[in-house]
Every structure is written in C-alpha cells, then in structure tokens.
Amino acid sequence: MEPGRFRHRVKILNFTTSRDSSGQPVESWSGGDPVPAEVKGISGREQMSGGAEMAQATIRIWMRFRPEVYASSRVEVLSGPYKG
C-alpha cells in the first residue's frame, strides 16, 4: 500500500451502551481518533421522492487494518468531498 493514498481522515464509530446518573441505559455511537484512509466515489444518483430531492452515493474506503473495526461499525468521513 502506498501511504500517499491515505490523504483523507475518517473516524470509526462503534455502538456503545452506558448508564446515566439515574441508572437508565444510554445508547450512542462513540469513536476514537481520526485515522488516515482513501475515500473514493464509486457511483451516485439523485431522485425526487414525495416532492423532496434525495441523493445517494456509494463510496469505497481503504485503510490499514484496525482491530476496532467490526461489521456493525460506522464510518464518519472527516475530510475530502464526502465530508459529513
């Protein structure tokens, strides 16, 4: 792998459950530090549904192996054109 490819930053988010001060469970997505990755657009489309415009993009993310990445993890893109 060429290290120059990993010019974007992403954050891996994992689902966690904790307890608040009253003992009730609080579910949230928590993440660690940003990691370098390559983010490329594969395809995209726009459509009108119910009078509202909707956009959908398919992207591919490459990064080095991370032990905290699971099938249930989410990825937040922090830099580049797909930021958000």
Secondary structure as a PSIPRED ss2 file (coil, helix, strand):
# PSIPRED VFORMAT (PSIPRED V4.0)

   1 M C   1.000  0.000  0.000
   2 E C   1.000  0.000  0.000
   3 P H   0.000  1.000  0.000
   4 G H   0.000  1.000  0.000
   5 R H   0.000  1.000  0.000
   6 F C   1.000  0.000  0.000
   7 R C   1.000  0.000  0.000
   8 H E   0.000  0.000  1.000
   9 R E   0.000  0.000  1.000
  10 V E   0.000  0.000  1.000
  11 K E   0.000  0.000  1.000
  12 I E   0.000  0.000  1.000
  13 L E   0.000  0.000  1.000
  14 N E   0.000  0.000  1.000
  15 F E   0.000  0.000  1.000
  16 T E   0.000  0.000  1.000
  17 T E   0.000  0.000  1.000
  18 S E   0.000  0.000  1.000
  19 R E   0.000  0.000  1.000
  20 D C   1.000  0.000  0.000
  21 S C   1.000  0.000  0.000
  22 S C   1.000  0.000  0.000
  23 G C   1.000  0.000  0.000
  24 Q C   1.000  0.000  0.000
  25 P E   0.000  0.000  1.000
  26 V E   0.000  0.000  1.000
  27 E E   0.000  0.000  1.000
  28 S E   0.000  0.000  1.000
  29 W E   0.000  0.000  1.000
  30 S E   0.000  0.000  1.000
  31 G E   0.000  0.000  1.000
  32 G C   1.000  0.000  0.000
  33 D C   1.000  0.000  0.000
  34 P C   1.000  0.000  0.000
  35 V E   0.000  0.000  1.000
  36 P E   0.000  0.000  1.000
  37 A E   0.000  0.000  1.000
  38 E E   0.000  0.000  1.000
  39 V E   0.000  0.000  1.000
  40 K E   0.000  0.000  1.000
  41 G E   0.000  0.000  1.000
  42 I E   0.000  0.000  1.000
  43 S E   0.000  0.000  1.000
  44 G E   0.000  0.000  1.000
  45 R E   0.000  0.000  1.000
  46 E E   0.000  0.000  1.000
  47 Q E   0.000  0.000  1.000
  48 M E   0.000  0.000  1.000
  49 S E   0.000  0.000  1.000
  50 G C   1.000  0.000  0.000
  51 G C   1.000  0.000  0.000
  52 A E   0.000  0.000  1.000
  53 E E   0.000  0.000  1.000
  54 M E   0.000  0.000  1.000
  55 A E   0.000  0.000  1.000
  56 Q E   0.000  0.000  1.000
  57 A E   0.000  0.000  1.000
  58 T E   0.000  0.000  1.000
  59 I E   0.000  0.000  1.000
  60 R E   0.000  0.000  1.000
  61 I E   0.000  0.000  1.000
  62 W E   0.000  0.000  1.000
  63 M C   1.000  0.000  0.000
  64 R C   1.000  0.000  0.000
  65 F C   1.000  0.000  0.000
  66 R C   1.000  0.000  0.000
  67 P C   1.000  0.000  0.000
  68 E C   1.000  0.000  0.000
  69 V C   1.000  0.000  0.000
  70 Y C   1.000  0.000  0.000
  71 A C   1.000  0.000  0.000
  72 S C   1.000  0.000  0.000
  73 S C   1.000  0.000  0.000
  74 R E   0.000  0.000  1.000
  75 V E   0.000  0.000  1.000
  76 E E   0.000  0.000  1.000
  77 V E   0.000  0.000  1.000
  78 L C   1.000  0.000  0.000
  79 S C   1.000  0.000  0.000
  80 G C   1.000  0.000  0.000
  81 P C   1.000  0.000  0.000
  82 Y C   1.000  0.000  0.000
  83 K C   1.000  0.000  0.000
  84 G C   1.000  0.000  0.000
